[in-house]
């Protein structure tokens, strides 16, 4: 079976044909602007898909189109309810519109859900029963697979683990509440912590590294801590890992997954990150002496997880 | 179909025959002591069940025995891994032993899981798809039903929502971590807050109410706030509801349930509790304008939820 997997982002939409054994063919891309009407984008997307199918006979017969879209998605009805990055997609009946335009069955889900489905079926997940994937980026995207199935919550609006409080009355979060996991463990939060540490301690090597990178990003503190043993960077990283660790512990105690998959730039920090986080969990989870081991690993599919996972809505 | 539902507690075990339409017959009780060997208790329990069946012909043919046990339970294997209140039940193969003793099929689960199953199938849950039940007692028991099925996590050891951090580095929790939901929103936490407020403000009416009740319990601050408008009690209740509300918001954002069921003594506080909590959630959940409504209600089955739910493992 071959399905077209579509990954909708804030600035571009990428697509590719994917087979049910996880093989991905050539990709295509169309640009998106925040200001374009959603239905106009879908017209262009449908045209791009038809063009792709017409020029890629090697993909064989296509059975459907799977789409991952950022925002609040009602996956049963196939509607984008609200997307912060795509304001003109609100209440857009993506499934109906795309089915009419292409004549193919269409399924949609949240982009973080698509990503975990891709990883569990064809990447780091190795078809495990219960897995959680966190994408540590501007925010924290979260996908949940329970008993081999995507868990989306009532009306497909759950699994927003990034918006669970880690600190009542704590840092302001973009969602309006204070103290969300996302406000402490996203890449944005790490960058803010790094900036504050550089401001308070301009003698830190982090300042030099930031100049080399051209900006303060999520790698600055990790590099300064790992390679230069910079005390201020170590403090930033330790604090970050504590918050990330506490959030992952919550996931362990609630879902007791076989696997936690981390993706996003921070997940590239390798063993320095994963060994410490693994130990943090091992030492602290509830009933830990009697708890099954939880592995924390990096995603394997990178940016392709969205396309492959969107297609996997059909597999 | 009739099943014997067994609710194992720290001081007694209660049982009753339950039909698959939720009717419960006479109950029976046997005492339990912390110091008794688990297999000896099971011998006595099996004898009590046989006696009950022999003297209650009206229950008809019995198809199995369902058991709810406090602690860490491997429900697939039917083993009690660890129970804080029943130390001599560790690694006890309850399912195998009870099947041999009674000749009937046996299923076991955690007591909080049994309670929610009872409520969802025959009580406040009204057979809804996705529900969470919290029992606000010494700790916080949590049961989760997703898509109509009990969710127990890998090896049946998940759904420990009481042990998710609400305050990193906060109050010491019995599980070893700091800042767990349980350390802020259990009845024990409310009692501690009330005691501290009385200590700090001996002029508070809470002191008089506590004397009337014979002790500081979970009702003192609620009664002083509701009936006497006591400022210190209002402060205690407001703080308690904030923590409870934040925990429930986390549940909403993660699971997006149709229903949250509260049980335990605090759930008897009626509209004063439920109206405020409902409003707290309505004002703050993630994507609230586009989120399905979550109802927060009191459990209907009271202490019978454990027996009825344990039997419902077969329905």
Boltz contact constraints between the chains, C-beta under 6 A:
constraints:
  - contact:
      token1: [A, 72]
      token2: [B, 287]
      max_distance: 6.0
  - contact:
      token1: [A, 72]
      token2: [B, 290]
      max_distance: 6.0
  - contact:
      token1: [A, 81]
      token2: [B, 290]
      max_distance: 6.0
  - contact:
      token1: [A, 82]
      token2: [B, 290]
      max_distance: 6.0
  - contact:
      token1: [A, 130]
      token2: [B, 154]
      max_distance: 6.0
  - contact:
      token1: [A, 153]
      token2: [B, 255]
      max_distance: 6.0
  - contact:
      token1: [A, 153]
      token2: [B, 256]
      max_distance: 6.0
  - contact:
      token1: [A, 154]
      token2: [B, 130]
      max_distance: 6.0
  - contact:
      token1: [A, 154]
      token2: [B, 256]
      max_distance: 6.0
  - contact:
      token1: [A, 154]
      token2: [B, 258]
      max_distance: 6.0
  - contact:
      token1: [A, 154]
      token2: [B, 292]
      max_distance: 6.0
  - contact:
      token1: [A, 155]
      token2: [B, 292]
      max_distance: 6.0
  - contact:
      token1: [A, 157]
      token2: [B, 256]
      max_distance: 6.0
  - contact:
      token1: [A, 157]
      token2: [B, 291]
      max_distance: 6.0
  - contact:
      token1: [A, 158]
      token2: [B, 255]
      max_distance: 6.0
  - contact:
      token1: [A, 158]
      token2: [B, 256]
      max_distance: 6.0
  - contact:
      token1: [A, 160]
      token2: [B, 253]
      max_distance: 6.0
  - contact:
      token1: [A, 160]
      token2: [B, 286]
      max_distance: 6.0
  - contact:
      token1: [A, 161]
      token2: [B, 254]
      max_distance: 6.0
  - contact:
      token1: [A, 163]
      token2: [B, 253]
      max_distance: 6.0
  - contact:
      token1: [A, 163]
      token2: [B, 286]
      max_distance: 6.0
  - contact:
      token1: [A, 164]
      token2: [B, 250]
      max_distance: 6.0
  - contact:
      token1: [A, 164]
      token2: [B, 253]
      max_distance: 6.0
  - contact:
      token1: [A, 164]
      token2: [B, 254]
      max_distance: 6.0
  - contact:
      token1: [A, 165]
      token2: [B, 166]
      max_distance: 6.0
  - contact:
      token1: [A, 165]
      token2: [B, 246]
      max_distance: 6.0
  - contact:
      token1: [A, 165]
      token2: [B, 250]
      max_distance: 6.0
  - contact:
      token1: [A, 166]
      token2: [B, 165]
      max_distance: 6.0
  - contact:
      token1: [A, 166]
      token2: [B, 168]
      max_distance: 6.0
  - contact:
      token1: [A, 167]
      token2: [B, 167]
      max_distance: 6.0
  - contact:
      token1: [A, 167]
      token2: [B, 168]
      max_distance: 6.0
  - contact:
      token1: [A, 168]
      token2: [B, 166]
      max_distance: 6.0
  - contact:
      token1: [A, 168]
      token2: [B, 167]
      max_distance: 6.0
  - contact:
      token1: [A, 168]
      token2: [B, 246]
      max_distance: 6.0
  - contact:
      token1: [A, 175]
      token2: [B, 286]
      max_distance: 6.0
  - contact:
      token1: [A, 177]
      token2: [B, 284]
      max_distance: 6.0
  - contact:
      token1: [A, 246]
      token2: [B, 165]
      max_distance: 6.0
  - contact:
      token1: [A, 246]
      token2: [B, 168]
      max_distance: 6.0
  - contact:
      token1: [A, 250]
      token2: [B, 164]
      max_distance: 6.0
  - contact:
      token1: [A, 250]
      token2: [B, 165]
      max_distance: 6.0
  - contact:
      token1: [A, 253]
      token2: [B, 160]
      max_distance: 6.0
  - contact:
      token1: [A, 253]
      token2: [B, 163]
      max_distance: 6.0
  - contact:
      token1: [A, 253]
      token2: [B, 164]
      max_distance: 6.0
  - contact:
      token1: [A, 254]
      token2: [B, 161]
      max_distance: 6.0
  - contact:
      token1: [A, 254]
      token2: [B, 164]
      max_distance: 6.0
  - contact:
      token1: [A, 255]
      token2: [B, 153]
      max_distance: 6.0
  - contact:
      token1: [A, 255]
      token2: [B, 158]
      max_distance: 6.0
  - contact:
      token1: [A, 256]
      token2: [B, 153]
      max_distance: 6.0
  - contact:
      token1: [A, 256]
      token2: [B, 154]
      max_distance: 6.0
  - contact:
      token1: [A, 256]
      token2: [B, 157]
      max_distance: 6.0
  - contact:
      token1: [A, 256]
      token2: [B, 158]
      max_distance: 6.0
  - contact:
      token1: [A, 258]
      token2: [B, 154]
      max_distance: 6.0
  - contact:
      token1: [A, 284]
      token2: [B, 177]
      max_distance: 6.0
  - contact:
      token1: [A, 286]
      token2: [B, 160]
      max_distance: 6.0
  - contact:
      token1: [A, 286]
      token2: [B, 163]
      max_distance: 6.0
  - contact:
      token1: [A, 286]
      token2: [B, 175]
      max_distance: 6.0
  - contact:
      token1: [A, 287]
      token2: [B, 72]
      max_distance: 6.0
  - contact:
      token1: [A, 290]
      token2: [B, 72]
      max_distance: 6.0
  - contact:
      token1: [A, 290]
      token2: [B, 81]
      max_distance: 6.0
  - contact:
      token1: [A, 290]
      token2: [B, 82]
      max_distance: 6.0
  - contact:
      token1: [A, 291]
      token2: [B, 157]
      max_distance: 6.0
  - contact:
      token1: [A, 292]
      token2: [B, 154]
      max_distance: 6.0
  - contact:
      token1: [A, 292]
      token2: [B, 155]
      max_distance: 6.0
